[in-house]
């Protein structure tokens, strides 16, 4: 069993429904910060941009599918180039 500790975040959708996500990864690409989140309830994964406004951070959904695919492709290449320790697999 994997005992890795994770950070969790609760996101409220446009309908007011809250859902909890595990923070799978935080990373920087193209001078922007991103968060890869995994739902605890199902297999849903979200890629969101982390914005900063006067020291306050918040998540913004990616509406541009080309941006999302480009970031996910680059992230996958980085993960494959530097695999995690066996403890985290």
Secondary structure, DSSP 4 states (H G I P E B T S, - for coil): -------EEEEE-TTS-EEEEEEEEEEEETTEEEEEEEESSSS-EEEEEEEEETTEEEEEE---HHHHHHHHHHHHHHHHHSPPPGGG-
